[in-house]
Amino acid sequence: MSFNENMPSHNRIVREPETVEATGLAKSTIRRLEKRSRFPKRIKLGPRAVGWRLSDIQDWQKDPEGYKQVNIERLEK
């Protein structure tokens, strides 16, 4: 059983190809939106692997134009 199989489906990690397919965005557009905090932050899975929480992608899909990634670290201070 893999790591993602043990997670609830809304909390599973989706890799870049699935994220591109789900959003209809190009990889370069996703990176640009991430830098502007207009798309969920990627999670580093390894030296050459990244993913996103499915729940974060779903939140973005509800309101792509109004989405703003909150900086959790800043709120905790």
Backbone bond lengths (Angstrom), bond angles and torsions (degrees), N, CA, C in turn:
res aa  C-N    CA-C-N  psi(-1)  N-CA   C-N-CA  omega(-1)  CA-C   N-CA-C  phi
1 M - - - 1.450 - - 1.526 109.23 -
2 S 1.320 117.48 131.70 1.464 120.36 -179.06 1.522 110.80 -85.98
3 F 1.309 115.64 169.05 1.459 123.02 -179.47 1.527 111.47 -55.47
4 N 1.335 117.65 -47.17 1.459 121.48 -177.59 1.516 113.76 -67.62
5 E 1.318 118.56 -25.96 1.457 121.14 -179.24 1.515 111.96 -69.36
6 N 1.326 118.11 -22.47 1.463 122.07 179.63 1.524 112.63 -86.84
7 M 1.299 118.30 -10.89 1.456 122.39 -176.39 1.522 110.56 -92.53
8 P 1.350 117.04 146.97 1.462 118.31 171.65 1.524 109.32 -57.25
9 S 1.317 117.05 147.39 1.465 120.28 -172.51 1.527 113.20 -58.26
10 H 1.329 119.63 -33.90 1.463 120.49 -179.53 1.525 112.57 -75.21
11 N 1.331 117.78 -17.07 1.465 121.14 179.59 1.509 113.07 -102.51
12 R 1.315 117.86 2.46 1.454 118.74 -177.25 1.528 110.45 -70.91
13 I 1.314 115.04 158.93 1.457 121.84 179.50 1.524 108.69 -91.39
14 V 1.325 116.09 129.66 1.465 120.41 176.31 1.520 108.04 -108.21
15 R 1.311 115.28 137.49 1.457 121.24 -178.92 1.527 109.84 -83.05
16 E 1.315 116.09 174.03 1.458 121.79 -173.95 1.531 114.20 -57.89
17 P 1.331 120.58 -45.91 1.474 118.62 -179.52 1.539 112.69 -59.32
18 E 1.321 116.44 -40.08 1.465 119.80 179.22 1.529 111.20 -69.99
19 T 1.322 116.91 -36.01 1.461 121.04 177.86 1.526 110.29 -65.53
20 V 1.327 116.91 -44.15 1.468 121.71 177.59 1.531 109.71 -60.06
21 E 1.325 116.51 -45.00 1.461 120.37 -179.14 1.530 111.66 -65.50
22 A 1.328 116.95 -42.79 1.469 121.18 -177.37 1.519 112.88 -68.06
23 T 1.334 116.36 -33.77 1.470 119.85 -175.57 1.517 113.24 -96.25
24 G 1.323 116.62 -24.52 1.463 119.98 -175.25 1.519 112.72 77.40
25 L 1.339 116.46 12.02 1.459 121.39 -179.06 1.518 110.33 -98.84
26 A 1.315 115.85 150.10 1.465 121.22 173.35 1.526 108.88 -75.10
27 K 1.326 116.30 156.36 1.469 120.95 178.56 1.525 110.95 -56.47
28 S 1.308 116.92 -40.56 1.470 120.04 -178.90 1.531 111.23 -66.52
29 T 1.317 117.44 -34.97 1.469 121.09 177.91 1.524 110.40 -68.61
30 I 1.316 116.70 -41.11 1.464 120.17 177.61 1.523 109.79 -60.31
31 R 1.327 117.77 -46.16 1.468 120.92 178.96 1.527 111.41 -60.67
32 R 1.311 116.59 -43.44 1.471 120.32 179.94 1.531 110.76 -63.08
33 L 1.324 116.98 -44.28 1.467 120.37 179.38 1.528 111.20 -66.35
34 E 1.315 117.62 -37.72 1.469 121.09 176.58 1.525 110.97 -59.01
35 K 1.322 116.46 -45.37 1.469 120.53 -179.03 1.525 111.61 -61.62
36 R 1.319 116.29 -28.22 1.471 121.62 179.39 1.530 112.21 -93.80
37 S 1.329 117.08 7.52 1.470 123.70 -176.66 1.519 112.22 59.02
38 R 1.338 116.81 31.01 1.459 122.45 -179.94 1.530 111.69 -105.96
39 F 1.325 116.52 8.54 1.458 123.40 178.75 1.524 106.67 -150.26
40 P 1.334 118.26 147.73 1.471 119.49 -179.51 1.528 112.60 -55.57
41 K 1.314 115.07 146.69 1.462 120.86 178.86 1.518 110.76 -72.27
42 R 1.318 114.91 141.30 1.459 120.36 176.17 1.526 110.03 -73.78
43 I 1.307 115.16 156.23 1.458 123.12 177.76 1.526 106.91 -112.28
44 K 1.296 116.03 125.94 1.469 120.00 179.30 1.523 108.31 -76.82
45 L 1.326 115.76 120.86 1.461 121.90 -178.04 1.521 112.14 -99.95
46 G 1.306 116.72 -19.51 1.455 121.92 -178.79 1.511 108.61 -176.76
47 P 1.312 117.60 -173.54 1.462 120.50 -177.34 1.527 113.70 -58.93
48 R 1.329 117.11 -32.22 1.465 120.23 -177.95 1.524 112.13 -132.42
49 A 1.327 116.30 25.88 1.460 119.52 -176.52 1.525 110.39 -133.80
50 V 1.336 115.77 134.06 1.462 122.07 176.25 1.520 108.71 -132.98
51 G 1.312 114.91 162.62 1.457 120.93 176.59 1.514 109.69 -157.95
52 W 1.306 115.60 176.18 1.461 122.70 178.72 1.520 108.19 -132.56
53 R 1.322 117.42 150.89 1.458 120.42 172.49 1.523 107.82 -71.00
54 L 1.318 116.00 131.58 1.450 120.28 179.35 1.522 110.87 -57.84
55 S 1.318 117.65 -39.16 1.469 120.95 -179.72 1.538 110.80 -61.87
56 D 1.330 117.96 -36.29 1.472 120.88 177.65 1.526 110.89 -67.30
57 I 1.331 116.77 -40.74 1.466 120.93 178.04 1.528 109.55 -64.37
58 Q 1.324 116.83 -41.66 1.463 120.62 179.04 1.524 111.27 -64.22
59 D 1.332 117.52 -39.69 1.476 120.40 175.72 1.521 110.45 -61.28
60 W 1.323 116.87 -43.44 1.470 121.04 178.74 1.528 110.00 -61.55
61 Q 1.327 117.68 -41.50 1.459 121.77 -177.48 1.529 112.28 -64.39
62 K 1.313 117.89 -26.78 1.471 121.13 179.25 1.527 111.69 -65.86
63 D 1.336 116.65 -34.23 1.468 120.78 -178.32 1.527 109.84 -154.12
64 P 1.348 118.08 73.52 1.466 120.28 -176.65 1.530 113.57 -58.85
65 E 1.309 117.20 -37.77 1.473 119.86 -177.90 1.528 112.23 -73.03
66 G 1.318 116.92 -30.75 1.459 120.39 -177.33 1.516 113.79 -98.65
67 Y 1.337 117.54 0.11 1.459 120.72 -176.70 1.523 110.49 -68.80
68 K 1.305 115.64 135.27 1.458 121.66 174.90 1.513 107.75 -141.39
69 Q 1.339 117.13 117.22 1.464 122.11 178.96 1.519 108.41 -68.32
70 V 1.320 116.52 125.46 1.454 121.48 178.39 1.518 108.58 -85.79
71 N 1.309 116.13 135.03 1.448 121.02 177.49 1.530 108.21 -82.47
72 I 1.334 116.99 97.67 1.462 122.86 -176.17 1.522 111.11 -60.68
73 E 1.321 118.20 -40.34 1.449 121.52 -178.55 1.527 110.65 -59.14
74 R 1.314 117.92 -39.30 1.451 121.90 -179.07 1.530 109.95 -67.85
75 L 1.335 117.77 -36.59 1.460 121.41 -179.24 1.514 112.73 -71.01
76 E 1.331 117.60 -27.69 1.454 121.17 -177.76 1.521 112.77 -76.40
77 K 1.306 119.15 -17.40 1.470 122.33 -178.57 1.515 111.75 -76.60
